[in-house]
Amino acid sequence: MTTRHLYLARHGAADAFGDLTDLGRRQMGLLGRRLADLPIDAVWHSPLPRAAASADELGRHLRDAPVAEAAELIDHVPYVPRPAETPPSWAGFFDGYDEAEAASGHRLAEALIGRFAQPPGTAGTHEVLLTHAYQIAWLVRHALDAPPARWLGLNSANAALTVIDYRAGLPPTLVMFNDMSHLPAGLRWTGFPDGMRP
């Protein structure tokens, strides 16, 4: 049975302007070394500079795997929950999202699912997606067949690895989520909410 292996990672640590930092480059280099022995077919990245720079850094370790931009990986809110679905701690976060903006974000989230969260054709694939925390949360939520609002609270640290496998006729398999074993202690948990760090 052929498998589509998706290796999801949030971009490396970035500064307040959205540019990859030296720490973020180190994180991506370590992730690249972790993935270097896998038969990676492609590296896809968000159009944003921090993700594009992360892809360049990662790509140095991946045996000529092509690196390309994918618009569906852009950072955005994938689903604005209704008030009854919104945890109290998130209530203010969605202030100001009008219906048109929410619908546009949800269409983009569904395009992400349509392009990447599907079984392979006749041959298996190994693809890296360098994206953002919300997009990883959306893909994990989809893989688990959870309600749309459950993307909330699925946080990913910078350069953490999440793996989802897709096979025809079977539900997706979440192989791992937010794994940072390739990072030394000083490079872990960046980009993760302070109050939620172990």
Stockholm file with secondary structure:
# STOCKHOLM 1.0

chainA/1-198         MTTRHLYLARHGAADAFGDLTDLGRRQMGLLGRRLADLPIDAVWHSPLPRAAASADELGRHLRDAPVAEAAELIDHVPYVPRPAETPPSWAGFFDGYDEAEAASGHRLAEALIGRFAQPPGTAGTHEVLLTHAYQIAWLVRHALDAPPARWLGLNSANAALTVIDYRAGLPPTLVMFNDMSHLPAGLRWTGFPDGMRP
#=GR chainA/1-198 SS CCCEEEEEEECCCBCTTSCBCHHHHHHHHHHHHHHTTSCCCEEEECSSHHHHHHHHHHHTTSTTCCEEECGGGSCCCSCCCCGGGSCGGGGGGGTTCCHHHHHHHHHHHHHHHHHHSSCCSSSCEEEEEEECHHHHHHHHHHHTTCCGGGGTTCCCCBTCEEEEEECTTSCCEEEEEEECTTSCGGGSSTTSCGGGCC
#=GC SS_cons         CCCEEEEEEECCCBCTTSCBCHHHHHHHHHHHHHHTTSCCCEEEECSSHHHHHHHHHHHTTSTTCCEEECGGGSCCCSCCCCGGGSCGGGGGGGTTCCHHHHHHHHHHHHHHHHHHSSCCSSSCEEEEEEECHHHHHHHHHHHTTCCGGGGTTCCCCBTCEEEEEECTTSCCEEEEEEECTTSCGGGSSTTSCGGGCC
//
